Amino acid sequence: MYDLSRIHELLGHKLPSEEFDPDERVTTPRVVPGVTPVPSIEIPTELVSFPSDTNRVVIRDRRDGHLMDGHREWATRGPDERFWTIQEGRKASERYREVSRTIPIHHDLQFIECDSDDIGIVNHGERLRLSHHGFRSLCQRAGAPAEYLSEMPASLVTQCLNHGLASAINGSELLVTGDRVRAVLSVRYERVWNADVFRMIEQRVDLDAWRLPPGGPLWDHRKQAELEAAGKCRIATEQDCARTSLVQPGQLIVPSGCYASDHDMFVFLVNDQNRIEDGSEGGLGRGVFIRNSEVGQSSLRLTFFLYRYVCHNHVVWHASGVKEIRLRHTRGIQHKTRELSLALSQYGNSKTALEQRLIHSAKQMVLGPNEEKIVEWLFDRRLLTRGLAHRVYELARYESDLRPEIDPNSVWGLVQGITWLSQTPEFAVHADKRTELDLAAGKLMNLVS
């Protein structure tokens, strides 16, 4: 067995304990001499056909191998932003859209004090109030410190804004709902309505196979009390509980995984049917995060990943193969969104055979006979420094000790080693360093894609 103290030294924290079947082995891997990696990360086009001009990035939101996106939404959303179904989220977003309008900012715009703690504007004779997000987007457009201004008296804030900021937002538009300004945005901003993203999900995803993972009661007792007072709690049924969710039938659950507000939306879907067999107990499920803001708070994002299981607080455990597409709200996004919907459909309706073939191929492709040759292979192709390559190999060897079906000399074994290393405290606080490791892992997987 491998020296566990050495692993503690490499990782800087205690390793999780997992059970693996030592009898689950793959056939003897083949050695591929002289393999040359491709120059950039590409996601297998057979699995997801991404728009050609999107910004493809490996997600940087990792903590000890888990994805926290869904957890943050679960922990912070209020009762009026949580929904049991995609249809409910769409209907709420449609109501915002129906009462919203876009108006240009007039040259005579003035900021006024509506009351002791509220700020409004007069635009071409129309008096409008600023919502919380409207105020923040106004400050963002004008380059003003929103947090600082929000602590000042409204009378002083209006003086400051009228003195120096009104001219800075000329050429902008207001998104108004009722008498409230929801956002101040550039005329170059091209909106994708949250309701349209929900509709895209309904049309492109098989919601019988893909589901919202159940979420347990909130840890924040005050927020949980608000949900109970709003009647947004119920007992989980067999149908609610995904195969790899830690929530069990009979437990209390709250609306989770589908969120919508006056400024954004977020959906978390999982598919536990036909899980991907990677040699581990239970295999891997597929998941996706979908996020959008119609007020300029964020881009339109789709994040795809594989995972072991989802906790009741929506932490995604042991995520791998995480890829994210971001579409900025600029000219042409409507056309790109149509392409993106096709990518979502292809991913949502794809079978697991491709992923299993990729994993199997990565296990079979051996890059060298020993640590020395592997380190030189990685260094010669400028994937890793020699120091990092040695550390990655040691971690891959430890992973092989836990899971005998993984060869540390194979592509899959080295990807596991890189994943371990990227989760250490040394890389967790340095996004650039962690991204370099993610890029190296992506290039290795490209060898078999």
N, C-alpha and C positions, 0 to 999 in steps of 0.2 A: 504493500500500500504506500501511497505517496505521503511524504512528511507534511502533515496538516499545519504544523507551525510555520512552515515556509509559505504556505498559502495565506495564512493570517498576515505574514509580513508583506506579501505582495499586495493584498487587498486592503489592509488597514481596518478591516472589520470582520465580524464573525460571519461565516458562510451559512446560508440556509440549509436545512437538512431535507433531503428528498429521498424517496425510495425508488429504486430502479430495478428492473428485471435483468439479472446478469445473463440470462439465456437468450435475450433478444439481441441477436447479432446480425450484421449484414454480411454479404459474401465478401471474399477477399478483394480489397480495393485494387484498382489498376493504377499504375504509375504513368503519368503523362509528362514525358520529358520536353523541355524547351517551351512550356506554355507561356504565352505572352498575354498579360492582362490588357483589357480595353482601357482607353485613356480616361473615361468618365463614367459616373454612375448612370446606369439605365435600369428602369424597372421593366421586367419581362413584358413585352408588348402582347404576348399571347394571353397574359392575365389581365392587364389593364392597359388600354390604349389611351395614353395621356395626350392632351393637346400639345402640339409641337412647340408652342412658344410660351408654355407655362413655366413658372419658377419652381423647379423641382428641388426639394430639400429633404434631408434626413431630419426627422424631428429632434429637437434638442431638449425636450421637456422630459427628462428621465431622472428617476431617483431609485437607486438600488434595483434596477431592472424592471421597475414598474412605471406605468403611465398614470399621471395624476390629473389629467385634463378633466375626466369625468368626475373625479372626486371633488375638485374645486367647485364644479357646478352643483353637485349634490349638496355640498356643505353650505352654500351661500345663497341659493335661490329662495325667494319668498313664495308664499302660497299662490299668489296671482300669476307667477311665472312658471309654474310646474303643471304638467299635463300627463294624463294616463296614456294617451294615444297620440300618434302623429296627426290624425285628423283633428283632434282638439287643438293642437298647437297651430295647425294651419288656419283654423277658423279664428283663433285669437289674433293671428297676424293679419288676416284679411280685414278684421275690424279696424286695426290701426291704419291699414292702407286706405280703406274706404273714406276715412275722415281726415286724410292728410292731403296737403297741397304744397307745391313748390312755388315760391315767389322770389323775384330778384331783389337784391338789396339796393335801395334808392340812395342817392347821394346825400339826402337830408336826414339820414338815419341818426337817431339820438338814443342814448341810454337814459333810462329813468328809474327812479326808486318807486317800486310799487307799494311796498310796506317796509317795516323795520328790517326784515331779513330776506327780501326778495328783490330781484332786478328784472326790469323789462326794457323793451325798446319801442320806439315810435318809428315805423318805417312807412314812408309815403302816407302819413296821416293815420296809419293803423297801429293801435296799441296792442302789443303782444308781450306775454310773459316768457321768461326763459326757464325751461326745464333744467334739471340737474345736468343731463347730458348735453343739452343745448348750450349751457354756460361753459362746460368744459370744451366743447368743440369750437365755440367762439374764441376762447383763450388760445386753443391750439392753432387756429387759423391766424391769430394775431401774434403768436409767439409770446404770449403772456403767461405767467405762472399761475395756473388755476388754483392749486392748493393754497398758495399764499393769498390770493385775492378772496378765496372763499372764507377766509378767517377774518376779513376786514368788514367794517360796517357797510351796508348797502349804499349809503349816501356817499361814502368815500370811494367805493368801487366805481360808481357811476361817473364821478368826477374824473377818475383816472382813465376810464375807458373813453369818455367823451374827449379828453384832452389829447390822447395819443393813438388810440386804437381804431377809431371809426374808419379812417382812411386806409388802414391796413387790410380791411375786409371788403373793400370795393371790388367788384367783379365776382362776388360770392353770391350764393343763393341760400334762402331759408327753407328748411323743411318744417312746415307748421301743421300741427294737429289741434283742431279747435282754435284756442287763442294762445297755445303754447308753442314755442320754438323748440323743436326736437333736435335740430342740428343746423350748423352753419358750414356750408361746404362750397368748394370751388365749382365753377361752372363746368370744369372739365370732369367732374365726378359723374360717373354713370352708375346709377343705382340698380342693384338686384334686390327686389323685395323679398323679405323673409318668407312671405306667403308663397312666392314662386319656388323657393328652395324646398319648402315643405311639399309643394305639389310635385316637384321633381322626384322627391323621395317616394311619394305614393305611386308615381307612374313607373319608376325605374327599378324599384326594389321589391322583391317578393316578401311582403311583410308577414307571410305565414312561416317562412323559413328564418327571416331576420326578425329579431325582437328587441324590445327595450329591456335590458337586464333589471330585475327588481332591486329596489333600494330600501334598506332598513331605516328605522327611526334616526333622526339627526342627533348628533352628540350635543349640539347646542340646545339646552332645555328650553330656552326662550323661543327659539325658532321652531322647535318641535311643538311647543304649546300653540304657536300661531297656526301651524298646519292642522292640529287637532281641532282648534276652534273653527277653522274654515271647512272642516269636514273632509280634509284631504289625507285620510288614512284608511286602510282596510286590511283585512287578513289575507295573506298570500295563499293562492291556490296552486294545485299541481301545474296548471297551465302557465302561471306566472313564473315559475322557477325554472330557469335555464339549467341545462345539464351540469354546467361547471360554475354556477353561482353558489355562494355560501348561504344564501337565503333559502330557508326550508318552508314547505307548506305549513300553514298554521301560524307563522310569525307575522308580526305587524309590519306593513310596508307603507311607503309614501310615494307619490308620483315622482319618478326618477328617470333620467335619460332623455326626456323631451322637455325643453325649456324654450320659452319665448317671452319677449318683453317689448317695450316701446323702442328699444334700440338694437336688440340682437336676438339670435336664436342659436340653439345648440342641440344636436341630436347624437345619441350614443346607441349604436345598434350592434348586436352580436349574432353570430350564426354558429350554433352548436350541432347542426345536422352534418353528418358526414365529416367528422373531425379528421384532421390531417394526421396520419400516422408518421411520427418522426422517430420511433423507437422508444419513446418514453411512455410511462403509464398514462393513459387518458388522451395522449396526443395533443394537438393544438386546435383551437377554435379560431375563427376569423372575426375581426371587429372593424368598425369604422366610426370616426368622429366626423360630424359635419357641422361647420360653424359659418355664420354670416352676420354681418351688421349692415342695416340699411341706412345708418346715420354716419358711416365713415369710421366706426370704432375699430373695425377689423376687416381684413380681406375675406373673400369666400375661400374656405379651406376644406379639403377632404383629407383625412388622415387614415391610412389603411394599416392594419397590423395583425399579427398572429399572437395568440396569448394562451396561457394555461387555464386560468380561471379569473373570475371577477368577484371581488369582495362585496359585502353588503353596502359598503360606503363608496362603491364604484372605483376603487383602486384596481387597475388592470395589472395582474401579476404575471411576471415573466414574459413581457412583451418582446417580440422579435420581428425582424423584417419590416420595421416601421418606415413608411414612406408618406410624405405629405405633399399635396399640390396646393398652391396658393394662387388665387386670381385677384389682382388688384382691380379696384373699381374705377377703371379708366375706359377710354373709348374702345369699343370692340368687345367688352366683356360679355355682352348678351350672346354674341356668336360663340365665344369661348365657353360660356355656360352650357350651351346646347351640346358642345363636344364633351364637356365634363359630365353631363348627364348620361351620355352614352358610355363613358368610362365607368361611372357608378353602376350602370346597368350590367355592364360586362363583368365587373368585379362581383356584384351582388348575386348574379345568376351563374357564375362560373362554378365548375365542379372542383373537387379537391385534387384531382389527378395531377394537374400541372404542378401544384405546390409540392406534392409528394415526389414527383419526378425530379424537381429541382433539388430537394433535400437529399434524395437518394443519390443523385449525380454528385452533389457536393461531398457526400460521404465517400463516394467511390474515387473521386479525383485526388490522388496523392501527389504532392508537390516535391517530395524528396524523401530520402531514406532515414534521415536522422535530424536532430536539432541543429547541428552545424550547417547542413545543407539548406534546411528550411530558412534559417536566419539569413544566410547569404542570398537566398532566392528573394526574400522579402526586401532586403536592403538593396540589391542590385536593381530592382524594379521600382525603387523609391517609394515603396508602400509604408515602410517603417524604418526607424533607426535600428541599429543593431541592438542597442540597449532595450528598446521597446519590444523588438522581435523576440529577444530571449525571455522577457517577462510574459509575453503572449504565449509562447510555446510552453512555458512552465504551467501556466493556467490551463492550456489546452490538455496538457498531460494529466493535470488533476481532474479535469472534466472526464477524460478517458478512464481514469481510475474509478470515478463514480458510475460512468455509463460505458461499459466495455464495448458497446457497438460503435463508439466514436474513436476514430484514429487521430491522434494529435498531429500526424503528418498530412492529414487530409484538409481540403478546403473547409469542410464543415467544422472540423475540430479547431482550426485556427480562428474561424469566425466566432466560435464559442469563447475562445481565449480572449479575443479582442473585446467581446461583449463584457466579459468579466472585468477586464482592465478598465473599460470606459466607465464602469460603475463605481470605481474606487473614489474616495474623497479627493485624491489628487486631481482627478479629471472632472469631478462633479461640479467644482467651482470655477472651472476654466472651460467655457463653451468652445473656444477655438481649438483647444487641445482635444477635447472630446470629439469635435467634428472631424478632426484629422483621423481619429480612430474609426469613426463611422464611415468615412470615405474609404478607408482601407478595407473595411469589411464589405462595403458595397462592391468595390472593384474585385474582390475575391469571388463574391457570388456571381459577378458578371461572367466569370470563366465558365459557368455551367448554364447560364440563362439562354 
